[in-house]
Amino acid sequence: MLDEWPRLLLKNALRSILAVILFAVTLAWMADAMLDLGGTLLSRTVVLVTVATLLVFGPLRTHHPFDRVGAANLITMTRGTMVLVLLGLVGTRSTPQVQAVALGLAMVSSALDAADGWAARRTRMSSAYGARFDMETDALLILTLSILAWQFEKAGAWVLVSGLIRYAFVIAAWVRPWLRQPLPPSHRRKAVAALQTVSLVIAIAPFVDRNISAVLCACALAALAWSFLVDIVWLKRHGLTSAAAT
C-alpha cells in the first residue's frame, strides 16, 4: 500500500496538471488573439506555467497526505492559471482592452478564492500543502495586481509595496528566526487580505479614475501595513516569552 499511494497520486496529479496546462494555453491564446499581442502573452504564459508546474508538483508527494489532488487544489490550480495569464500582461501596452481583460481575469480568480477552502472542508481533504498553495496564489495575485495598477497608471510606484510586503516579510524571517513562528488564525488577517485584493481589482478597471483608484490602493496598503505590524509585534512578544520560558 505504501508503494501504491504515491503511484495513484502521481497519476491523478499528472492528469490534473495536464488539464490545467491545456486550460492555460487555451486561455492565453484567446486573450492573445483578442488583444492582438502577436503571441507575446501565449509564449509568456507557457514559460510561467512550466515554472509553476515544477513548483507545485515538487512538494506534492511529501506534503499532500491523500491519494489524489482533490477538488480544492484543482480550484486553486485553475485560479492560479488565471493569475499567471494576468502576470503575462505585465509589460504589454496599457490599452482599455488590456485593462478589461485583466479585470475579467482578476475578478474570476478572486471570486474562486472562497471556493477552494469550502471544497477542502466539504471533501475533508484539508492539508498544509493546500493551505500553502492557496496562500502563495493569493500573494502572487496581489503582487501582479499591484504591478498592473502601476503599469495602468492607476497609482504611483508606491502601490508595488502592496505586493512586495509579504515577500519582504519572508526574507526578513530568514534573518530573524522569531518571525518564522506560526501565527494563530485571524479573521483580521483574512479581512485585510480580502480588502487588498478587492481594492486592487477595482483599481485596474478601465472605467475607474486614477483619483479614486489611488485612494483605494492607499487605504488598502495602510490596512495591510497595520496588519503586518500587529503580527510582527505579536511574534516578537511571543518569541521573547518563549525564550524566557526556555
N, C-alpha and C positions, 0 to 999 in steps of 0.2 A: 504493500500500500504506500510506503514511503517513496518508492520509485514511480508509482502511478500518479500520485498527486502532482508533482511538477510537470509530468507529461500532459496531463489534462489541462492544467493551467496554461502551459505553453501553447497548445493547440488553440484554446479559446482566445488567448491573448493575441496570437498571430492573426486569427480571423477578425478580431475586433480592430486591431491596428490597421490591417489592410483596408477594412471598410472605412475607417476614419481617413486614411490617406486618400482613398478614392473620392470621398466627400470633399476633402480639402482641395484636391486638384480640380474637381468639377466647379466648386465654388469660386476658386481663384480664376479659373478660365472664363467663367461667366462674367465676373466682375472686371477682368482684364479687357474682355471684348466690349463690355458696356461702356467702359471709361476710355477705350482706345489707348491703352498704355503700351501697346506693341510687345506684349509678352513679358514686360518687366515684373508685374505682380505675380504672374504664374511662376516664373523662374525663382523669384524670391521666396514664394510660398513653398516650393519644392525643397529648397535648401533648409528653410526654417522647420518644416515638418520632419525632414530627415534627422536634424539635430534633436528636435523634441522627442522623436520616437526613441532614440538611443537613451535619452534622459529618463523617459517614462518606463521603458522596457527594462532597463538595468536593475533597479531595485525591486521589481515586481515579485520575483520569486522569494526574496529574503523577507520582505516586509508586508506581503499580502497573504494572509492566512486562509485563503479559500482556493477552491479548485477552478474558479472561473473569475473573470474580471468583474462581472456584476453590472447591474443597470446603472448604479450611481457613478462608477468610474467611466462608463460609456457616455453618460451625460456630460461629465467633466471633460472627456476627450473631445466631444462634439463642440462644446463651447470654447475649449482650448484651441481647437482648429480655427474657429472664427476669430479668436484673438490673434492667431498667427497671420491670418489673411489681413487683419487690421494692421498688424505690425508691418506687413509688406507694403502698406500705403505710405509709410514714413518715407519722406524724401521725394514723393511724387508731387506733381503740381497741385496747388490748392484751389481747385475749382469747386463751384457749388455741387456739381455732380459727384466729385470725390468725397466731399463732405457728407452728402446724402447717403452714399454707400457706407461710409464709415459710421454714420449714425445708425443705419439699419443693423449693421453687424454688431455694434456695441449694445444696442437695445436688446437684441435677441440673446446675445451672450450673457448680458446682465440678468435678463429675465430667467434664464436657465439656472442661475446661481442657487436659487432656493430649491430647485428640483433635485439636485444630486444628493443633498443632505436628507431630504424627505425619502428618496429612493433607498438610500443606505439604511435608514431606520426601518422602512417598510419591508425590505428584504432581509433585514437582520445581517447585513454584511458591512457593518461599520468597521473601519480599521485605521491604524495610524497612517498607512500608506494613502488611503483615500482622503483622509483629513489633510495630509501634507500636499497631496496632488491638488486638492481644491484650493488650498491657501496659496500655492505657487501660481496657480492660474489666475486667481484674484489679483495677486501682486503684479503679474505681467500685464493684466488688463489695465490696471490703474497706471502703470508706467507708460504703456502705449497711449492711453488716452491723454495723459499729461503732455507727452511729446506732440501728439496731434493738436492739442489745444494751443500749444506754442506755434506749431507749424501753420495752423489755420489763422494765426494772429488773433486768437480769442483771449489771450492773456500774455503777460511778459514771460521772460525766461524763468522767472521765479516759480512758475507753475510746475516746472520739472521736479522741484523738491517733493511734490506730492507723490511722484512715482519712485523717487530715489531714496526717500527717508527710510523705508523698510529695509532696503539693501544696505544702507549705511549702518542701520542697527545690527544687521547680521555680521558685517565686517567688524564693527566695534566689539561684538561678542567674541571674536577670535582673540582680541587683545585683553578684554575684561571677562574672565570666566563667569563672574557672578551674573552677567547678562544672559547666560545660557540656561539659567534655571527655568523650569516650567512655570508658566503663568496660570493662575486659576481662571476658569471660564468667566467671561464677562459680557453682559448684554451691552455695556457701554462700548466695548471694542467693536462688536458686531454692528452697532448702530452707526458708529463713526465711519467704519469701512463702507457701509451702505450709502451713507451721505456723500462720501468721497466719490464713489462710483457714479451715483445719480447726478451729482453736480458736474462731473467731467463729461458725462454723456450729454447732458443738456448744453454744456458749453460748446461742444463741437458741432452742434446743429447749425446748418447754414442760415436759418432764419433767426438765430439769437444774436443780438447785437453785442459787440465787444464790451460795452459798458456794463451790460448785465452779466455776461459770461465771466468777466474778470472779478466782479464782486462775488459771484457764486464760488469760483475757484479759490478766492482768498479766504472766504468764510470756511469752506471745507478744509483747506490747508491748516487754518488756525485750529479747527477742531481736531484734526489729525495730529498736529504737533502737541496739543494739550494731552491727547490720549496716550501718545508715546511717553510724554513726560511723567504722567501718572504711573505707567507701567515701570518706567526706569526707577522712579523713586521707590516703588514697592519692591522691585528686585534688589535695590541697594540695601534697603532696610532688612529685607528677608535674608540677604546674604550676610549682613553683619550679625543678625540674630543667630543664624546657623553657625557662623564661625565662633561666636561667643559660647554657644552650647557645646560645640566640639572641644 
